[in-house]
Amino acid sequence: MSYDFDLFVIGAGSGGVRAARFAAGYGARVAVAESRYLGGTCVNVGCVPKKLLVYGAHYAEDFEQARGFGWSAEAPQFDWTTLITNKDREINRLNGIYRNLLLGSGVTLLEGHGRMLDGHRVEVDGKVYSAKHILLATGGWPHIPDLPGKEHAISSNEAFYLKQLPKRVLVVGGGYIAVEFASIFHGLGADTSLLYRGDLFLRGFDGAVRKHLQAELSKRGMDLLFNADIQRIDKQPDGSLQATLEDGRTLTADCIFYATGRKPMLDNLGLENAGVALDERGYIKVDEQYQTSTASVLAIGDVIGRVQLTPVALAEGMAVARRLFKPEEYRPVDYHLIPTAVFSLPNIGTVGLSEEQAREAGHRLSIFESRFRPMKLTMTDSDERTLMKLVVDADTDRVLGCHMVGPDAGEIIQGLAVALKAGATKRIFDETMGVHPTAAEEFVTLRTPVSVDS
């Protein structure tokens, strides 16, 4: 049978664009349908603009710390409008780059909503296109719980477009998005509270990392509220918002920001027309080759609910393109040892197993840990401390996990991820020369374990 395209991608986010570009590069006829914005969540309302806001928030500390190095200046003033305007300009530039990448690769770009009519046909703005393969890469969307007054709350989507910086912000959630935005708002000068229904945020991260970040955020004056949840939100006559907690307490804020999870973007995709099944969590169900319950339809990225990180979606997109159109170069995505960063202030960088995960897996462990004041802060009044930790298998000497809380943690952890991927042992770390004087060298000078399992 003859088709209009070899591959039709619905969604021009990181994974969809990568799959489309590589497939076209392998000679396939490819189309991409996108109804919102090129680049997906990461470029528009995710990692990229968030990192720009984190940079902006960190300047408050930089100005303060500069005094210890002899710099003096009038009290710095922050302008939210300038930050958001410049952020928007950069995102628009990146949208253009994504457009050029697709068109330059020979991909047909359809700027409209794609909806499957069956396993080989997609409708976009009333026009029907046929394809041998359809790839779903529509990403995720923030989820705000259904509670009275939820319409007064915002999510990360709206936070990037606030007209002004709220004076009082209540951030709800315990994941990396909640922690990052609490750091952003607090760093930019808002009176910020972080509320989480559990005992401690960042569930799944190493326990030492979680506790260290809690201490550092508390030092900075952020209000941390654990084992608490909101029952209802009411708008007050003066425009402020009152959050009533389940225990009866009330909190007043100008902005209530929810970061309590994301759901897959499946609205009006025509899954039922194509016979595409969902798993028990509501994500698109796929096999190890990203094939859905309908052989001609594939799915990658946040809609399949595996590891919801941009580099993972990129790897999945590349794997799909290679398997379909360049099988001799195909290799499956390895989901082990995926490094990640949380751009809180201070940053978190981590790769491999946490101490808790390693114990659960049955490893006998040697734990190496260091907490120190970064050299940059020794001539300032800051008492921030950096945490570095290695989780080592005591029997094989293999390093199972590296964890850091401190400046540039994400930058430092990337190189360590290569070492762990290569199977580095603690002895190799010990025999590696450090770059002096840096914080990073601490990872190769940790000599005495803080604990060894018997």
DRENDO-1510 file (C-alpha; in Angstrom, 1 decimal, always signed):
<recs>
REC; n; res; u; v; w
REC; 1; MET; +0.0; +0.0; +0.0 .
REC; 2; SER; +1.2; +3.5; -0.8 .
REC; 3; TYR; +1.2; +6.1; +2.0 .
REC; 4; ASP; +1.7; +9.9; +2.0 .
REC; 5; PHE; +4.5; +9.5; +4.6 .
REC; 6; ASP; +6.7; +6.8; +6.1 .
REC; 7; LEU; +6.4; +8.4; +9.5 .
REC; 8; PHE; +3.9; +10.8; +10.9 .
REC; 9; VAL; +4.8; +12.4; +14.3 .
REC; 10; ILE; +2.2; +14.0; +16.5 .
REC; 11; GLY; +4.1; +16.4; +18.8 .
REC; 12; ALA; +7.1; +18.6; +18.1 .
REC; 13; GLY; +8.8; +18.3; +21.5 .
REC; 14; SER; +12.2; +17.0; +22.1 .
REC; 15; GLY; +11.5; +13.4; +21.4 .
REC; 16; GLY; +9.2; +14.0; +18.4 .
REC; 17; VAL; +11.6; +16.4; +16.7 .
REC; 18; ARG; +14.6; +14.1; +17.3 .
REC; 19; ALA; +12.7; +11.1; +15.8 .
REC; 20; ALA; +11.5; +13.2; +12.8 .
REC; 21; ARG; +14.9; +14.7; +12.0 .
REC; 22; PHE; +16.8; +11.4; +12.2 .
REC; 23; ALA; +14.1; +9.5; +10.2 .
REC; 24; ALA; +14.3; +12.1; +7.5 .
REC; 25; GLY; +18.0; +11.9; +7.5 .
REC; 26; TYR; +17.7; +8.2; +6.9 .
REC; 27; GLY; +15.7; +8.9; +3.8 .
REC; 28; ALA; +12.1; +8.5; +5.2 .
REC; 29; ARG; +9.3; +10.8; +4.2 .
REC; 30; VAL; +8.3; +12.4; +7.5 .
REC; 31; ALA; +5.6; +14.8; +8.7 .
REC; 32; VAL; +5.2; +16.5; +12.1 .
REC; 33; ALA; +2.0; +17.9; +13.5 .
REC; 34; GLU; +2.2; +20.4; +16.4 .
REC; 35; SER; -0.7; +22.6; +17.7 .
REC; 36; ARG; +1.1; +24.5; +20.4 .
REC; 37; TYR; +4.7; +25.4; +20.2 .
REC; 38; LEU; +7.8; +24.0; +18.7 .
REC; 39; GLY; +10.2; +22.4; +21.1 .
REC; 40; GLY; +7.6; +21.2; +23.5 .
REC; 41; THR; +7.5; +21.6; +27.3 .
REC; 42; CYS; +11.3; +21.7; +27.7 .
REC; 43; VAL; +11.9; +24.7; +25.4 .
REC; 44; ASN; +8.7; +26.6; +26.2 .
REC; 45; VAL; +7.5; +26.0; +29.7 .
REC; 46; GLY; +10.0; +23.7; +31.2 .
REC; 47; CYS; +13.8; +23.2; +31.6 .
REC; 48; VAL; +15.0; +26.0; +29.4 .
REC; 49; PRO; +13.0; +29.0; +30.7 .
REC; 50; LYS; +13.2; +27.5; +34.2 .
REC; 51; LYS; +17.0; +27.4; +34.1 .
REC; 52; LEU; +17.0; +31.0; +32.9 .
REC; 53; LEU; +14.9; +32.0; +35.9 .
REC; 54; VAL; +17.2; +30.1; +38.2 .
REC; 55; TYR; +20.1; +32.0; +36.9 .
REC; 56; GLY; +18.2; +35.2; +37.5 .
REC; 57; ALA; +17.3; +34.2; +41.1 .
REC; 58; HIS; +20.9; +33.3; +41.9 .
REC; 59; TYR; +22.1; +36.9; +41.3 .
REC; 60; ALA; +20.8; +38.0; +44.6 .
REC; 61; GLU; +23.4; +35.8; +46.3 .
REC; 62; ASP; +26.1; +36.8; +43.8 .
REC; 63; PHE; +25.6; +40.5; +44.6 .
REC; 64; GLU; +25.7; +39.8; +48.4 .
REC; 65; GLN; +28.8; +37.6; +48.1 .
REC; 66; ALA; +30.7; +40.0; +45.9 .
REC; 67; ARG; +31.2; +42.3; +48.9 .
REC; 68; GLY; +33.7; +39.8; +50.4 .
REC; 69; PHE; +35.8; +40.2; +47.3 .
REC; 70; GLY; +36.0; +44.0; +47.4 .
REC; 71; TRP; +33.1; +44.9; +45.2 .
REC; 72; SER; +30.7; +47.6; +46.4 .
REC; 73; ALA; +27.6; +48.9; +44.7 .
REC; 74; GLU; +24.3; +50.5; +45.5 .
REC; 75; ALA; +21.5; +48.1; +46.5 .
REC; 76; PRO; +20.7; +46.1; +43.3 .
REC; 77; GLN; +17.1; +46.3; +42.0 .
REC; 78; PHE; +15.3; +43.5; +40.3 .
REC; 79; ASP; +12.8; +44.0; +37.5 .
REC; 80; TRP; +10.5; +41.0; +36.8 .
REC; 81; THR; +9.3; +42.4; +33.5 .
REC; 82; THR; +12.8; +42.6; +32.1 .
REC; 83; LEU; +13.6; +39.0; +33.0 .
REC; 84; ILE; +10.4; +37.7; +31.5 .
REC; 85; THR; +10.7; +39.8; +28.3 .
REC; 86; ASN; +14.3; +38.6; +27.7 .
REC; 87; LYS; +13.2; +35.0; +28.5 .
REC; 88; ASP; +10.4; +35.3; +25.9 .
REC; 89; ARG; +12.9; +36.6; +23.3 .
REC; 90; GLU; +15.2; +33.6; +23.9 .
REC; 91; ILE; +12.4; +31.1; +23.7 .
REC; 92; ASN; +11.2; +32.7; +20.4 .
REC; 93; ARG; +14.7; +32.3; +19.1 .
REC; 94; LEU; +14.7; +28.6; +20.0 .
REC; 95; ASN; +11.3; +28.1; +18.4 .
REC; 96; GLY; +12.8; +29.4; +15.2 .
REC; 97; ILE; +15.8; +27.0; +15.6 .
REC; 98; TYR; +13.5; +24.0; +16.0 .
REC; 99; ARG; +11.5; +25.1; +12.9 .
REC; 100; ASN; +14.7; +25.4; +10.9 .
REC; 101; LEU; +15.9; +22.1; +12.1 .
REC; 102; LEU; +12.8; +20.3; +10.9 .
REC; 103; LEU; +12.4; +22.1; +7.6 .
REC; 104; GLY; +16.2; +21.8; +7.0 .
REC; 105; SER; +15.9; +18.1; +7.4 .
REC; 106; GLY; +13.2; +17.8; +4.8 .
REC; 107; VAL; +10.4; +17.3; +7.3 .
REC; 108; THR; +6.9; +18.5; +6.4 .
REC; 109; LEU; +5.7; +20.7; +9.3 .
REC; 110; LEU; +1.9; +20.9; +9.9 .
REC; 111; GLU; +1.0; +23.5; +12.5 .
REC; 112; GLY; -2.3; +22.1; +13.7 .
REC; 113; HIS; -3.8; +19.4; +16.0 .
REC; 114; GLY; -3.1; +15.9; +14.8 .
REC; 115; ARG; -5.8; +13.3; +15.5 .
REC; 116; MET; -5.7; +9.6; +14.5 .
REC; 117; LEU; -8.6; +8.3; +12.4 .
REC; 118; ASP; -7.1; +4.8; +12.5 .
REC; 119; GLY; -3.6; +3.1; +12.7 .
REC; 120; HIS; -2.5; +4.7; +9.5 .
REC; 121; ARG; -4.4; +8.0; +9.0 .
REC; 122; VAL; -4.1; +11.3; +10.8 .
REC; 123; GLU; -6.4; +14.3; +10.4 .
REC; 124; VAL; -4.9; +17.8; +10.8 .
REC; 125; ASP; -7.2; +20.8; +10.4 .
REC; 126; GLY; -9.7; +18.8; +8.3 .
REC; 127; LYS; -7.2; +17.3; +6.0 .
REC; 128; VAL; -6.3; +13.6; +6.2 .
REC; 129; TYR; -2.8; +12.2; +5.8 .
REC; 130; SER; -1.8; +8.5; +5.6 .
REC; 131; ALA; +1.4; +7.1; +7.1 .
REC; 132; LYS; +3.0; +3.7; +7.4 .
REC; 133; HIS; +4.0; +4.5; +11.0 .
REC; 134; ILE; +2.5; +7.0; +13.4 .
REC; 135; LEU; +4.6; +8.2; +16.4 .
REC; 136; LEU; +2.8; +9.8; +19.4 .
REC; 137; ALA; +5.1; +12.3; +21.3 .
REC; 138; THR; +2.7; +14.8; +22.8 .
REC; 139; GLY; +4.3; +15.1; +26.2 .
REC; 140; GLY; +2.7; +15.9; +29.5 .
REC; 141; TRP; +0.7; +18.7; +31.1 .
REC; 142; PRO; +0.6; +20.0; +34.7 .
REC; 143; HIS; -2.1; +18.5; +36.9 .
REC; 144; ILE; -3.8; +20.5; +39.7 .
REC; 145; PRO; -5.9; +18.4; +42.1 .
REC; 146; ASP; -9.6; +18.9; +42.0 .
REC; 147; LEU; -10.3; +21.0; +45.1 .
REC; 148; PRO; -12.6; +24.0; +45.8 .
REC; 149; GLY; -10.9; +27.1; +44.5 .
REC; 150; LYS; -8.5; +25.3; +42.2 .
REC; 151; GLU; -9.2; +27.9; +39.5 .
REC; 152; HIS; -7.3; +30.4; +41.6 .
REC; 153; ALA; -4.1; +28.3; +41.5 .
REC; 154; ILE; -1.5; +28.3; +38.8 .
REC; 155; SER; +0.9; +25.7; +37.4 .
REC; 156; SER; +4.3; +25.9; +35.8 .
REC; 157; ASN; +2.7; +26.8; +32.5 .
REC; 158; GLU; +1.3; +30.1; +33.9 .
REC; 159; ALA; +4.3; +30.9; +36.1 .
REC; 160; PHE; +6.5; +31.7; +33.1 .
REC; 161; TYR; +4.0; +34.4; +32.0 .
REC; 162; LEU; +3.1; +36.2; +35.3 .
REC; 163; LYS; +2.7; +39.9; +34.7 .
REC; 164; GLN; +4.6; +40.7; +38.0 .
REC; 165; LEU; +6.5; +38.9; +40.7 .
REC; 166; PRO; +4.1; +38.0; +43.5 .
REC; 167; LYS; +5.1; +39.3; +47.0 .
REC; 168; ARG; +3.9; +36.1; +48.7 .
REC; 169; VAL; +4.0; +32.7; +47.0 .
REC; 170; LEU; +2.8; +29.3; +48.3 .
REC; 171; VAL; +4.3; +26.5; +46.3 .
REC; 172; VAL; +2.6; +23.1; +46.7 .
REC; 173; GLY; +4.4; +19.9; +45.9 .
REC; 174; GLY; +7.4; +17.8; +46.8 .
REC; 175; GLY; +9.0; +17.0; +43.5 .
REC; 176; TYR; +11.8; +18.7; +41.6 .
REC; 177; ILE; +9.5; +21.3; +39.9 .
REC; 178; ALA; +8.1; +22.4; +43.3 .
REC; 179; VAL; +11.6; +22.7; +44.8 .
REC; 180; GLU; +13.0; +24.5; +41.8 .
REC; 181; PHE; +10.2; +27.1; +41.6 .
REC; 182; ALA; +10.2; +27.7; +45.3 .
REC; 183; SER; +14.0; +28.5; +45.0 .
REC; 184; ILE; +13.2; +30.8; +42.0 .
REC; 185; PHE; +10.5; +32.8; +43.8 .
REC; 186; HIS; +12.5; +33.0; +47.0 .
REC; 187; GLY; +15.7; +34.0; +45.3 .
REC; 188; LEU; +13.9; +36.8; +43.4 .
REC; 189; GLY; +12.6; +38.2; +46.6 .
REC; 190; ALA; +9.2; +36.8; +47.1 .
REC; 191; ASP; +8.1; +35.6; +50.6 .
REC; 192; THR; +8.0; +31.9; +49.8 .
REC; 193; SER; +6.5; +28.9; +51.5 .
REC; 194; LEU; +6.9; +25.3; +50.2 .
REC; 195; LEU; +4.1; +22.9; +51.3 .
REC; 196; TYR; +4.3; +19.2; +50.9 .
REC; 197; ARG; +1.9; +16.4; +52.1 .
REC; 198; GLY; +4.8; +14.0; +52.9 .
REC; 199; ASP; +7.5; +14.0; +55.5 .
REC; 200; LEU; +10.2; +15.4; +53.2 .
REC; 201; PHE; +10.4; +16.5; +49.6 .
REC; 202; LEU; +12.2; +14.8; +46.7 .
REC; 203; ARG; +11.1; +11.3; +47.4 .
REC; 204; GLY; +13.3; +8.8; +45.7 .
REC; 205; PHE; +16.5; +10.9; +46.0 .
REC; 206; ASP; +19.2; +9.9; +48.4 .
REC; 207; GLY; +18.2; +10.6; +52.0 .
REC; 208; ALA; +21.4; +12.7; +52.8 .
REC; 209; VAL; +20.7; +14.9; +49.7 .
REC; 210; ARG; +17.1; +15.5; +50.8 .
REC; 211; LYS; +18.0; +16.4; +54.4 .
REC; 212; HIS; +20.9; +18.6; +53.3 .
REC; 213; LEU; +18.8; +20.6; +50.9 .
REC; 214; GLN; +16.1; +21.0; +53.6 .
REC; 215; ALA; +18.8; +22.5; +55.9 .
REC; 216; GLU; +20.1; +24.8; +53.2 .
REC; 217; LEU; +16.7; +26.1; +52.2 .
REC; 218; SER; +15.8; +26.7; +55.8 .
REC; 219; LYS; +19.0; +28.7; +56.3 .
REC; 220; ARG; +17.9; +30.9; +53.4 .
REC; 221; GLY; +14.7; +31.7; +55.2 .
REC; 222; MET; +12.3; +29.6; +53.1 .
REC; 223; ASP; +9.2; +28.4; +55.0 .
REC; 224; LEU; +9.0; +24.6; +54.7 .
REC; 225; LEU; +5.7; +23.0; +55.6 .
REC; 226; PHE; +5.6; +19.2; +55.6 .
REC; 227; ASN; +2.8; +16.7; +56.3 .
REC; 228; ALA; +0.3; +19.3; +55.2 .
REC; 229; ASP; -2.1; +19.7; +52.4 .
REC; 230; ILE; -4.7; +22.2; +51.1 .
REC; 231; GLN; -8.4; +21.6; +51.5 .
REC; 232; ARG; -9.7; +24.7; +49.7 .
REC; 233; ILE; -8.6; +28.0; +48.2 .
REC; 234; ASP; -10.6; +31.2; +48.6 .
REC; 235; LYS; -10.1; +34.5; +47.0 .
REC; 236; GLN; -10.2; +37.4; +49.4 .
REC; 237; PRO; -11.8; +40.9; +48.8 .
REC; 238; ASP; -8.3; +42.4; +48.5 .
REC; 239; GLY; -7.4; +39.9; +45.8 .
REC; 240; SER; -5.2; +37.8; +48.0 .
REC; 241; LEU; -5.7; +34.0; +48.3 .
REC; 242; GLN; -6.4; +32.1; +51.5 .
REC; 243; ALA; -5.5; +28.5; +51.6 .
REC; 244; THR; -7.3; +26.4; +54.2 .
REC; 245; LEU; -5.3; +23.3; +55.2 .
REC; 246; GLU; -6.7; +20.0; +56.1 .
REC; 247; ASP; -5.8; +20.6; +59.8 .
REC; 248; GLY; -7.7; +23.9; +59.8 .
REC; 249; ARG; -4.8; +26.3; +59.6 .
REC; 250; THR; -5.0; +29.1; +57.0 .
REC; 251; LEU; -2.2; +30.6; +54.9 .
REC; 252; THR; -2.5; +33.8; +52.8 .
REC; 253; ALA; -0.6; +34.3; +49.6 .
REC; 254; ASP; -0.8; +36.4; +46.4 .
REC; 255; CYS; +0.0; +33.3; +44.3 .
REC; 256; ILE; -0.6; +29.6; +44.9 .
REC; 257; PHE; +1.6; +27.5; +42.6 .
REC; 258; TYR; +0.8; +23.8; +42.2 .
REC; 259; ALA; +3.6; +21.3; +41.2 .
REC; 260; THR; +1.9; +18.1; +42.2 .
REC; 261; GLY; +2.4; +16.0; +39.1 .
REC; 262; ARG; +1.9; +15.9; +35.4 .
REC; 263; LYS; -0.5; +13.9; +33.3 .
REC; 264; PRO; +0.1; +12.6; +29.7 .
REC; 265; MET; -1.4; +14.8; +26.9 .
REC; 266; LEU; -3.9; +12.5; +25.3 .
REC; 267; ASP; -6.8; +14.9; +24.6 .
REC; 268; ASN; -8.4; +14.3; +21.3 .
REC; 269; LEU; -5.6; +12.1; +19.9 .
REC; 270; GLY; -8.0; +9.5; +18.5 .
REC; 271; LEU; -6.5; +6.7; +20.6 .
REC; 272; GLU; -9.8; +4.9; +20.5 .
REC; 273; ASN; -10.0; +5.1; +16.7 .
REC; 274; ALA; -6.5; +3.4; +16.4 .
REC; 275; GLY; -7.1; +0.9; +19.2 .
REC; 276; VAL; -4.2; +2.2; +21.3 .
REC; 277; ALA; -4.4; +1.0; +24.9 .
REC; 278; LEU; -3.4; +2.7; +28.1 .
REC; 279; ASP; -1.6; +1.2; +31.1 .
REC; 280; GLU; -3.0; +1.1; +34.6 .
REC; 281; ARG; -1.5; +4.5; +35.3 .
REC; 282; GLY; -3.2; +6.2; +32.3 .
REC; 283; TYR; -0.1; +6.4; +30.1 .
REC; 284; ILE; +0.2; +4.9; +26.6 .
REC; 285; LYS; +1.2; +1.3; +26.9 .
REC; 286; VAL; +4.2; +0.4; +24.8 .
REC; 287; ASP; +6.6; -2.6; +24.5 .
REC; 288; GLU; +10.4; -2.4; +24.6 .
REC; 289; GLN; +10.5; -1.1; +21.1 .
REC; 290; TYR; +7.9; +1.7; +21.8 .
REC; 291; GLN; +5.2; -0.1; +19.9 .
REC; 292; THR; +1.7; +0.3; +21.2 .
REC; 293; SER; -1.2; -2.2; +21.1 .
REC; 294; THR; -1.5; -1.2; +17.4 .
REC; 295; ALA; +1.6; -2.3; +15.5 .
REC; 296; SER; +1.8; +0.8; +13.3 .
REC; 297; VAL; +1.5; +3.2; +16.2 .
REC; 298; LEU; +4.4; +4.0; +18.4 .
REC; 299; ALA; +4.9; +6.3; +21.4 .
REC; 300; ILE; +7.8; +7.9; +23.3 .
REC; 301; GLY; +8.5; +10.5; +25.9 .
REC; 302; ASP; +6.3; +11.7; +28.7 .
REC; 303; VAL; +3.2; +10.0; +27.3 .
REC; 304; ILE; +4.6; +6.6; +28.1 .
REC; 305; GLY; +5.5; +7.5; +31.7 .
REC; 306; ARG; +8.9; +5.9; +32.0 .
REC; 307; VAL; +11.7; +8.4; +32.8 .
REC; 308; GLN; +10.3; +11.8; +32.1 .
REC; 309; LEU; +13.4; +13.7; +31.2 .
REC; 310; THR; +14.3; +15.5; +28.0 .
REC; 311; PRO; +17.5; +13.5; +27.3 .
REC; 312; VAL; +15.5; +10.3; +27.7 .
REC; 313; ALA; +12.9; +11.4; +25.2 .
REC; 314; LEU; +15.7; +12.3; +22.8 .
REC; 315; ALA; +17.2; +8.9; +23.1 .
REC; 316; GLU; +13.9; +7.2; +22.6 .
REC; 317; GLY; +13.2; +9.3; +19.5 .
REC; 318; MET; +16.6; +8.3; +18.1 .
REC; 319; ALA; +16.0; +4.7; +18.9 .
REC; 320; VAL; +12.6; +4.7; +17.1 .
REC; 321; ALA; +14.1; +6.4; +14.0 .
REC; 322; ARG; +17.0; +3.9; +13.8 .
REC; 323; ARG; +14.9; +0.8; +14.4 .
REC; 324; LEU; +12.4; +1.8; +11.6 .
REC; 325; PHE; +14.7; +3.3; +9.0 .
REC; 326; LYS; +18.3; +2.4; +9.9 .
REC; 327; PRO; +18.1; -1.0; +11.8 .
REC; 328; GLU; +21.8; -1.8; +11.4 .
REC; 329; GLU; +22.5; +1.2; +13.8 .
REC; 330; TYR; +19.7; +0.4; +16.2 .
REC; 331; ARG; +20.5; -0.1; +19.9 .
REC; 332; PRO; +17.9; +0.0; +22.7 .
REC; 333; VAL; +17.8; +2.8; +25.2 .
REC; 334; ASP; +19.6; +2.0; +28.5 .
REC; 335; TYR; +17.6; +3.4; +31.4 .
REC; 336; HIS; +20.3; +2.6; +33.9 .
REC; 337; LEU; +22.6; +5.3; +35.3 .
REC; 338; ILE; +20.7; +8.3; +34.0 .
REC; 339; PRO; +22.2; +11.5; +35.5 .
REC; 340; THR; +19.8; +14.2; +36.6 .
REC; 341; ALA; +19.9; +17.6; +38.2 .
REC; 342; VAL; +17.5; +19.6; +40.3 .
REC; 343; PHE; +18.1; +23.3; +39.7 .
REC; 344; SER; +17.1; +24.4; +43.2 .
REC; 345; LEU; +19.3; +26.9; +45.0 .
REC; 346; PRO; +21.7; +25.2; +45.8 .
REC; 347; ASN; +21.7; +22.7; +42.9 .
REC; 348; ILE; +21.4; +18.9; +43.2 .
REC; 349; GLY; +23.3; +16.6; +40.8 .
REC; 350; THR; +22.9; +12.8; +41.0 .
REC; 351; VAL; +23.6; +9.7; +39.1 .
REC; 352; GLY; +23.2; +6.0; +40.0 .
REC; 353; LEU; +21.7; +4.5; +43.1 .
REC; 354; SER; +20.8; +6.3; +46.3 .
REC; 355; GLU; +22.1; +4.7; +49.5 .
REC; 356; GLU; +18.5; +3.5; +50.2 .
REC; 357; GLN; +18.1; +2.0; +46.7 .
REC; 358; ALA; +21.5; +0.2; +46.9 .
REC; 359; ARG; +20.6; -1.4; +50.2 .
REC; 360; GLU; +17.2; -2.4; +48.9 .
REC; 361; ALA; +19.0; -4.1; +46.0 .
REC; 362; GLY; +21.1; -6.1; +48.5 .
REC; 363; HIS; +24.5; -4.5; +48.1 .
REC; 364; ARG; +26.9; -4.3; +51.1 .
REC; 365; LEU; +28.0; -0.7; +51.1 .
REC; 366; SER; +30.8; +1.6; +51.9 .
REC; 367; ILE; +29.6; +5.2; +52.1 .
REC; 368; PHE; +31.8; +8.2; +51.5 .
REC; 369; GLU; +30.6; +11.6; +52.3 .
REC; 370; SER; +31.9; +15.1; +52.6 .
REC; 371; ARG; +30.3; +18.4; +53.7 .
REC; 372; PHE; +32.4; +21.6; +53.3 .
REC; 373; ARG; +32.2; +25.3; +52.7 .
REC; 374; PRO; +33.0; +26.0; +49.0 .
REC; 375; MET; +36.1; +28.1; +48.5 .
REC; 376; LYS; +34.1; +30.9; +46.8 .
REC; 377; LEU; +32.3; +31.5; +50.0 .
REC; 378; THR; +35.2; +31.5; +52.4 .
REC; 379; MET; +35.5; +35.3; +52.1 .
REC; 380; THR; +31.8; +35.9; +52.5 .
REC; 381; ASP; +29.2; +35.8; +55.3 .
REC; 382; SER; +27.5; +32.8; +53.7 .
REC; 383; ASP; +27.4; +29.6; +55.7 .
REC; 384; GLU; +26.2; +27.4; +52.8 .
REC; 385; ARG; +27.8; +24.0; +52.7 .
REC; 386; THR; +28.2; +21.6; +49.9 .
REC; 387; LEU; +27.5; +17.9; +50.1 .
REC; 388; MET; +29.2; +15.2; +48.1 .
REC; 389; LYS; +28.5; +11.5; +48.5 .
REC; 390; LEU; +29.7; +8.2; +46.9 .
REC; 391; VAL; +27.7; +5.0; +47.3 .
REC; 392; VAL; +30.2; +2.1; +46.8 .
REC; 393; ASP; +29.7; -1.7; +46.7 .
REC; 394; ALA; +31.9; -2.9; +49.5 .
REC; 395; ASP; +32.5; -6.3; +47.8 .
REC; 396; THR; +33.3; -5.2; +44.2 .
REC; 397; ASP; +34.5; -1.7; +44.9 .
REC; 398; ARG; +32.3; -0.4; +42.1 .
REC; 399; VAL; +30.8; +3.0; +42.6 .
REC; 400; LEU; +27.0; +2.6; +42.5 .
REC; 401; GLY; +26.0; +6.3; +43.0 .
REC; 402; CYS; +27.3; +9.8; +43.1 .
REC; 403; HIS; +25.3; +12.6; +44.7 .
REC; 404; MET; +26.0; +16.3; +45.2 .
REC; 405; VAL; +24.2; +19.4; +46.6 .
REC; 406; GLY; +26.0; +22.6; +45.9 .
REC; 407; PRO; +27.0; +25.1; +43.2 .
REC; 408; ASP; +27.2; +23.7; +39.6 .
REC; 409; ALA; +26.2; +20.2; +40.8 .
REC; 410; GLY; +24.6; +19.5; +37.5 .
REC; 411; GLU; +27.7; +20.4; +35.6 .
REC; 412; ILE; +29.9; +18.3; +37.8 .
REC; 413; ILE; +27.7; +15.2; +37.8 .
REC; 414; GLN; +27.8; +14.9; +34.0 .
REC; 415; GLY; +31.4; +13.8; +34.0 .
REC; 416; LEU; +30.9; +11.4; +36.8 .
REC; 417; ALA; +28.0; +9.8; +34.9 .
REC; 418; VAL; +30.5; +8.8; +32.2 .
REC; 419; ALA; +32.7; +7.2; +34.8 .
REC; 420; LEU; +29.9; +5.2; +36.3 .
REC; 421; LYS; +28.6; +4.2; +32.9 .
REC; 422; ALA; +32.1; +2.8; +32.3 .
REC; 423; GLY; +32.0; +0.8; +35.5 .
REC; 424; ALA; +34.5; +2.9; +37.6 .
REC; 425; THR; +35.5; +1.5; +40.9 .
REC; 426; LYS; +36.4; +3.6; +44.0 .
REC; 427; ARG; +40.0; +2.7; +43.4 .
REC; 428; ILE; +39.8; +4.4; +40.0 .
REC; 429; PHE; +38.3; +7.5; +41.6 .
REC; 430; ASP; +41.2; +7.4; +44.2 .
REC; 431; GLU; +43.8; +7.1; +41.4 .
REC; 432; THR; +42.3; +10.0; +39.4 .
REC; 433; MET; +44.1; +13.3; +39.8 .
REC; 434; GLY; +42.0; +16.2; +41.1 .
REC; 435; VAL; +41.6; +19.6; +39.5 .
REC; 436; HIS; +42.9; +21.9; +42.2 .
REC; 437; PRO; +41.4; +24.1; +43.7 .
REC; 438; THR; +37.9; +23.0; +42.7 .
REC; 439; ALA; +34.9; +21.6; +44.5 .
REC; 440; ALA; +34.8; +18.8; +42.0 .
REC; 441; GLU; +38.1; +17.4; +43.2 .
REC; 442; GLU; +36.5; +16.3; +46.4 .
REC; 443; PHE; +34.9; +13.4; +44.6 .
REC; 444; VAL; +38.4; +11.9; +44.0 .
REC; 445; THR; +39.9; +12.8; +47.4 .
REC; 446; LEU; +37.3; +11.0; +49.6 .
REC; 447; ARG; +39.5; +8.5; +51.4 .
REC; 448; THR; +37.8; +7.4; +54.6 .
REC; 449; PRO; +34.3; +5.9; +54.5 .
REC; 450; VAL; +31.7; +7.3; +57.0 .
REC; 451; SER; +30.2; +3.9; +57.2 .
REC; 452; VAL; +30.9; +0.3; +56.0 .
REC; 453; ASP; +28.4; -2.5; +56.2 .
REC; 454; SER; +29.5; -5.5; +58.1 .
</recs>
